Structures are given as structure tokens and as C-alpha cells.
């Protein structure tokens, strides 16, 4: 079954990570094992503390949902050894109705590619060139269903030479002079004796018994009998050659399972091969790719939680199939090709919605999962002091706390003490909960740090402002703001940089002289989603 990823937004916070994990667990518990939680960025210290507290590992990191080679319905033809005879390759092509077959080394790694055209070219060239290159005796015996008759010939592992058919039409055909030959004959004792005396490389006797006297002759010649007639034996001998001698083994164009289809298409357009080998992460051949596989690729499938804005979602989302959206933010710019299930509710945390979905399905989360969900609600509602918090959030958090035997106050203390340690760099803290927005032609970023002692962070104000200026220039933003939200003060210290700093003062009704140092205290401002972004949208909109 193809995996369906459940993922939150970039720079994920605790609510985003926990909601992804809990919703995937709910889906899987209901019998659909395709769902898998994923994250789009590094786990914050706060989230790691929550995961450690309840014994969970972070979800898998996914950075791109663009279609990859492994998402295609590529072919998986048999892969032959370079030592296999041409006849085996041809039979395999005919049996599987294919024109190209991959050739591998003993360890499964790529050796080359053999096409029906390679076999045809070899057949045509063999008509004009009677020389047979080094051919393993095992290959020859298999193809012509032959048996070695003499003891001396059994020490020969490889044969080669000019291929000749000795016809019994007249005595002149017995005058054989080149010992570097492979002689095909029938019931011709004199010719066989002559060839054995000259120590030719090989004598192949077709549809005839060989005298015991000839079998026991002391010679270096390999004496072989075959049930086929001379003409068919001659054609089969050419097909006993190992395919490694005729397949394409240089300047190969191949792809890996993790290659993106966008890149593959560019490469395919620049080449003209019928099929391309596909390799796994250990360079072993796993299949072949043809042009028609690129026409209708299968798209990855994804469920979005805690966001519905393309700028905050995973790279390559436009190539993925969005199945559901579970969120509590404003509706943004994500579009879908078909109708999907959307659940967007006015609550303070996506974890509240997921908790209610457990309830609606008649499934109680485990104590550890309940604790995880309760911590996410506490985090996203800032201990229920955020204006986004609703009575539903409080009721759900209390219910989950009872199931997990946890104290909400203890959870809050653990969560909000994790984000502002003196050992953390300002860059790390800024990027912990960082989001970019595009409002009425303005590009801005708002980062948020929730803590219980904002004065400690303000001591590093200049470092924060310098880092914010660097981010602004790097990403080409108009404004970068940092919310240092203090749970105890029930307000936010807002730091900001940008070309239009007066707009910040207008949006929050602050006198310019009160924001002269690019920082202003905003009482009762706790929510980026419900207070900061709407005020800026009203100003610029």
C-alpha cells in the first residue's frame, strides 16, 4: 500500500507535530494502515521535551513531495547475469514481451543494458565474421544441449576460433589446416580424426555416434556431441556467447528510486534510449523506466494538519494529491483538483479537533497519546491565556489530562521553560516557530517565542534584531517581527525590522516614540494567528 503522509507546517511547533502523530494513530487504529506522520523541519526543544515526557520518537522528516521514480509504475523485468548466454536473454525477452533487459553483476549492481537491437546487430555481424570470441564451454553445452565425449576436452573451460562446417561432399573437405577452429561435422569419422590430430579447439558432432577409438584419442580438442543438425547448431553457437560481450555497458543513463521525475524528464529528453535502468540506494537494479511511464505518474498523497497555506507547507505540494485538511487557521491559498474533506474550526489548537475526532469515532486514546494531545493544547493556547483559546480547548485538555494522569500546570511549566535557555542561539530561537505570510503585496515573517521570563530574552535584543535583519535580506522580506510572548505578563514584547516600521505602530496603535528601539510591549497580545496577523492584514488590506 502507498503511504499517505500526515504533515503539519514548516518549522513545526508542538501542536503541528502532535496533531500529525495523533491523527495518523487514529487513522491506523481504525484499520487503515497507510497513514504515517511526517514533519517538515527540525523538532523544537519544547516539542522534544513533550515527546520525551511521553516516550515518543519524532515523526519521519519529509522535505519534498515531488513525484519520484519510486512513485512510478515502472517495469520490473527479469535481470540477467552478464555471463548468461544470448539465447537465454532472447527467450526471456520473448516470454515477457519486452525489447530491453537489464544486465547485472553477481552482486546485483548494474553491468549494462541489452536490447533486441543488440541481438539483431550481433546476428547480422556473425554472418560476415566467422570468428567466435572466448566462449565458456558451459554456455555452449547449455545452448546446443551438448555433452563432452572425451576426457581431454573436459579440462577446457573456454573455446574460441573460426567456425567451420565440414561437409561430407568430397575428399577435399578433409584437408583441414587451421588448428584455431571450431569444427562442426556429422557422421564423418575421418574428419573427426583429422581435427583431433590437429588439436583444433573444438569439434561438434551433430546427430551422430562417435567411435570409441576417437573418443579415447589423446588430444587437446574438446569433443562435443549435440542432437541438433549442423545448420541449427551453427546458429545456436553464436547465441551461446555471454550477453556481457554484446550489451551496452558504457555511458549508461540510469536513474535511482529517489530521483525526482522533473529531473528524469529533462534527462530523457536529451537521450533516445528505449528504456533506462533503475537502481536502489545500494546500486542494485530494481527495474526499468520507459518514456510512457512518465505520462501519468502516481502522485504522493498527503493530509495537511495545522495549516492550509502553500508557503507554510511542504515543497512539491503542487505535485501531491491532498486528501484532507484539518486546521484552525484562516483559509489561505491551497487549491485541490477534486473535492476533499476539510475540517476547519474556531478553536485554539488543532490537537483539540483531533481529540474530538477520537471521541466521535468512539476510540479512547492511550494514556501516552492523551498526554501528548493535552500538552499540544496547553502549548498552542499558551496555558489557555491566548485569545484563540475556547471552552472546547479547555474541556478537551482537562479530559485528556485525566486520561493521561497528568497535571496541566506541570505540563505548562515544562513546556514554557524549554524555549529560552541561555545556551540557545538567537538564530535557533527565531526559527523554532517561524512563519512567512504574503498579505496584499507585503511579504513578512513573524516568529514567536513563548516564555515565562521575557526580560532574559530582551537582554539579547540587539542579537535578535541583527539576526532578523539578516533573515529579511536573505529572504527578500518587507518586514520581520518577533513575538516574545510572556505567559505571566499576559502580553508580548514585539521586536520588528523593516522598511515600513511606522506600519507596526499604526497596526497596534503605538506611539512612534514608544517603539524607537524597534521593540514595543503589547499587553494582552498572545496570538499571532488571531491578533497580530489580522491587525497587519487590516492595515495593508
VOGU-3710 file (C-alpha; in Angstrom, 3 decimals, decimal comma):
1> xxxxxxxxxx> 0,000/0,000/0,000  1,188/3,522/-0,803  1,942/5,662/2,230  -0,315/8,628/2,973  1,681/11,288/4,823  0,062/13,406/7,516  2,098/16,543/7,932  1,966/19,864/9,709  3,616/23,097/8,610  7,249/24,088/8,187
11> xxxxxxxxxx> 9,206/24,979/11,312  6,696/22,812/13,176  5,500/23,686/16,667  4,245/21,191/19,249  0,639/21,362/18,036  1,692/20,651/14,443  3,837/17,645/15,366  1,418/16,141/17,887  -1,643/16,601/15,681  0,116/14,789/12,819
21> xxxxxxxxxx> 1,107/11,912/15,087  -2,262/11,615/16,798  -4,297/11,786/13,586  -2,094/9,135/11,945  -2,551/6,927/15,034  -6,335/7,420/14,850  -6,479/6,529/11,162  -4,323/3,438/11,662  -6,315/2,347/14,717  -9,460/2,383/12,580
31> xxxxxxxxxx> -7,956/-0,204/10,238  -6,288/1,836/7,512  -2,562/1,209/7,926  -1,460/3,516/5,117  -1,116/6,664/7,219  2,219/7,924/8,508  3,013/11,085/10,434  5,698/13,324/8,972  7,428/16,568/9,879  8,761/19,305/7,617
41> xxxxxxxxxx> 11,532/20,608/9,842  13,566/20,152/12,968  11,888/19,386/16,275  11,949/22,309/18,716  13,269/21,919/22,236  9,754/22,362/23,561  8,379/19,611/21,340  11,278/17,300/22,171  10,572/17,710/25,883  6,928/16,779/25,276
51> xxxxxxxxxx> 7,859/13,740/23,163  10,407/12,577/25,728  7,928/13,039/28,559  5,506/10,571/26,959  8,017/8,248/25,293  7,510/9,074/21,607  10,007/9,412/18,768  9,768/12,356/16,319  7,946/11,635/13,048  9,829/10,970/9,833
61> xxxxxxxxxx> 11,375/14,040/8,194  9,893/14,770/4,749  11,263/17,733/2,809  9,773/17,236/-0,646  6,598/15,654/-2,025  7,507/15,954/-5,673  6,896/12,771/-7,623  9,881/10,426/-7,596  10,864/7,430/-9,678  9,706/5,125/-6,879
71> xxxxxxxxxx> 6,190/6,573/-7,314  6,001/5,436/-10,952  4,565/2,153/-12,202  7,916/1,234/-13,718  8,641/-2,179/-15,242  10,347/-4,934/-13,280  11,666/-7,314/-15,957  13,988/-10,199/-15,073  17,598/-9,145/-14,613  20,173/-11,484/-16,152
81> xxxxxxxxxx> 23,824/-12,029/-15,333  26,412/-10,753/-17,776  27,549/-14,389/-18,076  24,151/-15,643/-19,286  24,031/-16,769/-22,937  22,360/-14,656/-25,587  19,823/-17,417/-26,161  18,621/-17,088/-22,556  18,257/-13,325/-22,935  16,288/-13,722/-26,155
91> xxxxxxxxxx> 13,966/-16,317/-24,630  13,409/-14,014/-21,647  12,537/-11,082/-23,908  10,079/-13,197/-25,889  8,442/-14,685/-22,797  7,973/-11,276/-21,152  7,147/-9,348/-24,348  9,913/-6,813/-23,790  12,637/-5,383/-26,010  15,168/-4,366/-23,368
101> xxxxxxxxxx> 16,550/-6,273/-20,413  18,933/-5,122/-17,664  22,226/-6,963/-17,168  23,739/-7,200/-13,694  26,917/-8,225/-11,955  26,918/-11,078/-9,451  26,024/-8,691/-6,598  23,029/-7,291/-8,490  24,666/-3,994/-9,416  24,278/-2,648/-12,925
111> xxxxxxxxxx> 26,534/-4,064/-15,651  24,690/-2,952/-18,776  21,522/-2,974/-20,864  20,716/-5,472/-23,641  18,167/-4,670/-26,334  16,625/-6,730/-29,094  18,524/-4,472/-31,476  21,829/-5,522/-29,899  20,974/-9,176/-30,551  19,940/-8,428/-34,153
121> xxxxxxxxxx> 23,141/-6,495/-34,853  25,209/-9,333/-33,416  23,377/-11,887/-35,597  23,998/-9,869/-38,749  27,684/-9,351/-37,963  28,163/-13,081/-37,308  27,224/-13,852/-40,904  30,243/-11,918/-42,190  32,619/-12,732/-39,347  33,136/-16,490/-38,722
131> xxxxxxxxxx> 35,333/-15,878/-35,663  33,924/-16,883/-32,279  35,327/-14,987/-29,322  36,069/-16,538/-25,964  33,008/-18,584/-25,087  32,539/-20,550/-21,854  32,070/-24,236/-22,523  29,200/-24,288/-20,026  27,323/-21,768/-22,179  27,924/-23,797/-25,316
141> xxxxxxxxxx> 26,814/-27,095/-23,787  23,634/-25,497/-22,441  22,620/-23,875/-25,712  23,236/-26,848/-28,036  22,239/-29,418/-25,392  25,657/-30,945/-25,841  27,839/-33,433/-23,966  31,636/-33,599/-23,750  32,710/-37,025/-25,023  36,468/-37,103/-24,386
151> xxxxxxxxxx> 38,417/-36,813/-21,175  40,990/-34,446/-22,646  38,367/-31,939/-23,633  36,987/-31,746/-20,113  39,864/-29,534/-18,965  38,834/-26,853/-21,449  36,769/-24,062/-19,916  36,717/-21,579/-22,796  36,729/-22,123/-26,538  37,279/-19,728/-29,421
161> xxxxxxxxxx> 38,273/-19,718/-33,079  36,967/-19,686/-36,633  33,677/-21,503/-37,008  33,660/-24,050/-39,887  31,195/-26,640/-41,154  32,845/-29,744/-42,644  30,592/-31,064/-45,427  30,841/-34,724/-46,456  30,581/-33,986/-50,204  34,100/-34,971/-51,233
171> xxxxxxxxxx> 37,602/-35,882/-50,055  38,764/-32,311/-50,448  36,752/-31,326/-47,395  39,025/-33,489/-45,264  42,003/-31,211/-45,886  41,687/-29,112/-42,755  44,625/-26,869/-41,987  43,751/-24,273/-39,242  44,009/-25,645/-35,691  42,410/-22,468/-34,231
181> xxxxxxxxxx> 38,971/-23,616/-35,297  35,635/-24,843/-34,120  34,615/-27,624/-36,490  31,018/-28,717/-36,994  30,537/-32,102/-38,644  28,199/-35,075/-38,838  28,869/-38,791/-39,206  32,401/-38,187/-40,556  34,964/-40,312/-38,667  37,841/-39,298/-40,931
191> xxxxxxxxxx> 37,144/-35,605/-40,464  36,803/-36,044/-36,705  40,115/-37,961/-36,552  41,858/-35,316/-38,631  40,579/-32,476/-36,432  41,551/-34,328/-33,241  45,054/-34,980/-34,555  45,452/-31,281/-35,353  44,256/-30,336/-31,841  41,643/-27,879/-33,079
201> xxxxxxxxxx> 39,877/-26,028/-30,318  36,596/-27,887/-30,559  34,773/-30,487/-32,655  30,983/-30,544/-32,508  29,434/-33,754/-33,858  25,829/-33,328/-34,943  23,272/-36,153/-34,789  25,865/-38,966/-34,979  27,551/-41,578/-32,810  31,322/-41,226/-32,355
211> xxxxxxxxxx> 33,581/-44,301/-32,369  35,087/-45,162/-29,002  38,512/-45,140/-30,657  38,092/-41,439/-31,445  36,742/-40,647/-28,013  39,842/-42,205/-26,414  42,369/-40,427/-28,646  44,901/-38,294/-26,778  44,172/-34,707/-27,828  43,613/-31,185/-26,528
221> xxxxxxxxxx> 40,471/-30,868/-28,593  37,116/-30,637/-26,839  34,862/-33,238/-28,490  31,153/-32,482/-28,095  28,036/-34,227/-29,382  24,702/-32,467/-29,985  21,262/-33,691/-31,120  20,873/-30,697/-33,451  21,696/-30,634/-37,167  24,702/-28,700/-38,410
231> xxxxxxxxxx> 22,857/-25,578/-39,541  20,913/-25,153/-36,309  23,966/-25,950/-34,208  25,920/-23,257/-36,008  23,260/-20,609/-35,312  22,942/-21,710/-31,691  26,694/-21,482/-31,150  26,554/-17,753/-31,794  23,800/-17,467/-29,201  25,954/-19,202/-26,594
241> xxxxxxxxxx> 28,100/-16,082/-26,286  27,667/-14,315/-22,895  25,439/-11,260/-23,156  28,142/-9,236/-21,451  30,005/-9,275/-24,795  27,278/-7,525/-26,766  25,227/-5,450/-24,296  25,755/-1,717/-23,845  27,922/-1,250/-20,776  29,460/2,203/-21,226
251> xxxxxxxxxx> 27,960/5,698/-20,929  24,805/4,245/-19,424  21,986/6,576/-18,431  20,263/5,322/-15,309  18,027/6,639/-12,552  17,615/5,999/-8,858  14,414/5,385/-6,929  14,732/8,716/-5,110  15,292/10,783/-8,268  12,584/13,364/-8,938
261> xxxxxxxxxx> 10,521/12,944/-12,092  11,129/16,586/-13,044  14,850/15,852/-13,329  14,252/12,498/-15,016  12,149/14,105/-17,750  14,934/16,540/-18,592  17,443/13,701/-18,911  15,088/11,562/-21,003  14,518/14,440/-23,414  18,256/14,651/-24,019
271> xxxxxxxxxx> 18,663/10,930/-24,822  16,994/8,372/-27,074  17,176/5,065/-25,262  14,248/2,677/-25,323  14,454/2,047/-21,568  16,571/3,149/-18,622  17,700/1,028/-15,660  16,510/1,981/-12,167  18,807/1,451/-9,179  18,147/1,336/-5,450
281> xxxxxxxxxx> 20,279/3,000/-2,782  22,776/0,106/-2,971  23,158/0,422/-6,765  21,224/-2,793/-7,391  18,940/-2,999/-10,409  15,258/-2,932/-9,441  13,533/-2,174/-12,759  13,460/-0,208/-15,979  11,883/3,093/-16,945  10,414/3,924/-20,348
291> xxxxxxxxxx> 9,040/7,213/-21,650  5,418/6,153/-21,309  5,881/5,714/-17,557  6,269/9,500/-17,302  2,925/10,313/-18,933  0,661/9,690/-15,917  2,770/9,323/-12,779  1,185/8,404/-9,474  1,228/11,333/-7,109  2,108/11,164/-3,434
301> xxxxxxxxxx> -0,865/11,544/-1,129  -0,930/13,848/1,868  -3,172/15,095/4,674  -2,455/18,628/5,893  -2,917/19,453/9,579  -2,498/22,765/11,396  -2,092/24,739/8,165  -3,644/25,321/4,751  -1,199/27,801/3,244  1,157/26,811/0,450
311> xxxxxxxxxx> 4,065/28,917/1,745  3,937/27,014/5,035  3,572/23,568/3,519  5,934/21,000/2,088  7,910/21,578/-1,088  6,358/19,908/-4,117  2,821/20,101/-2,716  1,527/21,067/-6,172  2,525/17,600/-7,409  0,907/15,782/-4,491
321> xxxxxxxxxx> -2,705/14,758/-4,013  -4,207/16,459/-0,960  -6,784/14,175/0,661  -7,794/16,131/3,784  -7,137/19,356/5,676  -7,556/19,522/9,464  -6,868/23,057/10,695  -7,821/26,001/12,903  -6,272/28,852/10,884  -7,639/31,218/8,268
331> xxxxxxxxxx> -8,326/29,766/4,828  -5,423/30,550/2,517  -4,288/29,723/-0,997  -4,132/25,928/-1,281  -6,132/24,550/-4,190  -7,171/20,966/-4,959  -8,202/19,284/-8,193  -11,053/17,331/-6,621  -13,326/17,842/-3,595  -11,689/16,811/-0,321
341> xxxxxxxxxx> -12,587/16,525/3,356  -11,848/19,833/5,139  -12,328/20,412/8,848  -11,517/23,966/9,876  -12,824/25,014/13,274  -12,543/28,055/15,538  -10,504/26,553/18,359  -7,130/27,315/19,845  -5,374/24,115/18,829  -5,570/21,531/16,083
351> xxxxxxxxxx> -4,999/18,934/18,800  -8,436/19,834/20,171  -10,018/18,919/16,835  -8,087/15,637/16,666  -9,086/14,817/20,235  -12,736/15,346/19,318  -12,312/13,085/16,290  -11,141/10,297/18,618  -14,296/10,886/20,615  -16,521/10,883/17,527
361> xxxxxxxxxx> -15,049/7,559/16,362  -15,630/6,002/19,780  -11,938/5,442/20,361  -10,155/6,494/23,546  -6,500/7,461/23,013  -3,873/5,681/25,066  -2,674/7,432/28,210  0,555/8,471/26,497  -1,233/9,766/23,391  -3,731/11,624/25,566
371> xxxxxxxxxx> -0,858/13,291/27,417  0,721/14,273/24,120  -2,534/15,875/22,915  -3,040/17,695/26,217  0,473/19,156/26,025  -0,169/20,364/22,469  -3,350/22,180/23,556  -1,536/23,786/26,502  1,263/24,899/24,174  -0,904/26,348/21,404
381> xxxxxxxxxx> -3,317/28,146/23,740  -0,466/29,476/25,933  -1,883/27,839/29,067  -5,404/28,883/27,961  -4,465/32,593/28,020  -4,390/33,073/24,246  -7,440/34,832/22,749  -7,706/31,885/20,372  -8,495/29,601/23,309  -12,090/28,391/23,579
391> xxxxxxxxxx> -14,005/26,466/26,179  -13,718/23,449/23,904  -9,917/23,611/24,208  -10,130/23,764/27,998  -12,642/20,924/28,238  -10,658/18,694/25,886  -7,346/19,398/27,655  -8,891/18,563/31,020  -10,385/15,338/29,674  -7,086/14,278/28,133
401> xxxxxxxxxx> -5,202/15,171/31,305  -7,480/12,851/33,280  -6,848/10,009/30,823  -3,078/10,544/30,978  -2,975/11,228/34,759  -1,113/14,481/34,093  -1,286/17,943/35,656  -1,917/20,723/33,138  0,020/23,184/35,288  3,019/20,831/35,351
411> xxxxxxxxxx> 2,802/20,434/31,584  2,721/24,201/31,119  5,726/24,711/33,379  7,742/22,095/31,465  6,727/23,443/28,061  7,311/27,167/28,554  10,614/26,731/30,314  12,088/24,912/27,331  12,274/27,614/24,700  14,553/30,317/26,108
421> xxxxxxxxxx> 17,606/28,745/27,718  20,823/30,769/27,801  22,560/28,024/25,826  20,352/28,585/22,745  21,404/30,841/19,876  19,108/33,645/18,756  19,000/32,077/15,293  17,753/28,781/16,730  15,111/30,515/18,828  13,929/32,668/15,923
431> xxxxxxxxxx> 13,478/29,663/13,675  11,699/27,495/16,239  8,242/28,914/15,422  8,824/30,978/12,277  6,178/31,576/9,614  6,100/33,676/6,461  2,999/35,448/5,178  2,002/37,263/1,986  -0,583/39,971/2,644  -1,744/42,463/-0,002
441> xxxxxxxxxx> 1,627/42,578/-1,729  3,616/42,623/1,511  5,978/39,784/2,364  6,585/39,376/6,053  7,710/36,834/8,615  6,523/36,551/12,192  8,354/34,378/14,698  7,047/33,637/18,177  8,777/32,592/21,391  6,550/31,789/24,352
451> xxxxxxxxxx> 8,218/32,003/27,747  7,746/32,832/31,412  10,571/35,379/31,683  10,739/37,801/28,754  13,330/40,045/30,465  16,024/37,368/29,978  15,359/37,359/26,259  15,244/41,140/25,969  18,795/41,253/27,342  19,736/39,783/23,926
461> xxxxxxxxxx> 17,599/42,257/21,961  20,421/43,529/19,727  21,383/39,989/18,777  17,774/39,237/17,864  17,453/42,406/15,749  20,702/41,716/13,873  19,585/38,162/13,138  16,178/39,416/11,961  17,865/41,886/9,581  19,891/39,017/8,111
471> xxxxxxxxxx> 16,746/36,918/7,625  14,963/39,845/5,974  17,722/40,395/3,422  18,196/36,681/2,764  14,508/36,020/2,062  13,669/39,358/0,442  11,025/40,246/3,053  9,458/43,631/3,746  9,118/43,084/7,481  10,379/40,598/10,063
481> xxxxxxxxxx> 8,805/40,574/13,536  9,465/38,559/16,683  6,815/37,999/19,319  8,300/37,270/22,753  5,086/36,208/24,448  5,259/36,186/28,244  2,735/33,854/29,857  2,989/35,512/33,271  2,730/39,083/31,945  -0,063/38,041/29,557
491> xxxxxxxxxx> 1,404/40,136/26,782  4,031/40,236/24,063  7,292/42,086/23,601  7,274/42,761/19,834  10,615/43,245/18,057  10,500/44,332/14,421  12,698/45,366/11,465  11,712/46,548/8,002  11,218/49,410/5,567  7,756/50,268/6,894
501> xxxxxxxxxx> 8,294/50,313/10,643  5,619/53,006/11,039  3,083/50,437/9,902  3,755/48,382/13,028  2,940/51,375/15,184  -0,234/52,081/13,213  -1,388/48,469/13,315  -1,107/48,236/17,103  -1,917/51,887/17,921  1,531/52,531/19,363
511> xxxxxxxxxx> 3,185/55,957/19,522  6,409/56,065/17,439  8,438/57,265/20,428  7,353/54,127/22,340  8,859/51,965/19,611  12,060/53,891/18,998  14,296/50,919/19,793  12,364/48,568/17,479  10,642/46,945/20,424  7,238/47,596/21,986
521> xxxxxxxxxx> 5,208/45,852/24,663  1,702/44,823/23,552  -0,472/43,940/26,534  -2,978/41,112/26,101  -1,469/40,214/22,710  -0,810/36,482/22,858  -1,759/35,086/19,455  -0,004/35,527/16,137  -2,909/33,979/14,280  -5,794/35,861/15,876
531> xxxxxxxxxx> -4,244/39,179/16,893  -1,025/40,047/15,050  -1,730/38,830/11,505  -5,344/40,163/11,410  -4,167/43,622/12,535  -1,479/43,746/9,861  -3,928/42,419/7,253  -6,414/45,172/8,154  -3,695/47,801/7,775  -2,347/46,620/4,417
541> x> -5,552/45,211/3,036
//
